[in-house]
Amino acid sequence: MERVEISILDRNLTLSVDASEKDKLLTAVKNVDQLMQSIKASAPNLSVERIAIMASIKLASDVLSVASDDGPFKGIQFGEFQGKIESINALLDSTIDELKAV
């Protein structure tokens, strides 16, 4: 593990990261900092906590909107895929319950 000094929203932090993941971490830090700076610029009176919450919601929304670009799930967004899996699991659970009752 390697210790890395970063800055997000003008706050310095030290993180530990595997050397193989360092570039990905630094890219993520840059993206999060830019998003939080943008939120702060548009609403300068928000607390750091609210800025962090808003950034987290935006990033989570982005993740759920990401679509697979290849393979059997091509074009399906993660959030949609997750919903389909939950529906299939519910169907399987109810079918298993019905079979247990027989």
Residue pairs with C-beta under 8 A, 6 or more apart in sequence:
1 16
1 17
1 18
2 16
2 17
2 18
2 19
2 22
3 14
3 15
3 16
4 14
4 15
4 16
4 17
4 22
4 25
4 26
5 12
5 13
5 14
6 12
6 13
6 14
6 15
6 25
6 26
6 29
7 13
7 29
7 33
8 29
8 32
8 33
8 36
9 33
9 36
9 37
9 40
9 48
9 51
9 52
11 48
15 25
17 25
32 55
32 59
35 55
35 58
35 59
36 51
36 52
36 55
39 46
39 51
39 54
39 55
40 46
40 51
46 54
63 78
64 77
64 78
64 79
64 82
65 77
65 78
65 79
66 77
66 78
67 74
67 75
67 76
67 77
67 78
68 74
68 75
68 76
68 78
68 81
69 75
73 81
76 84
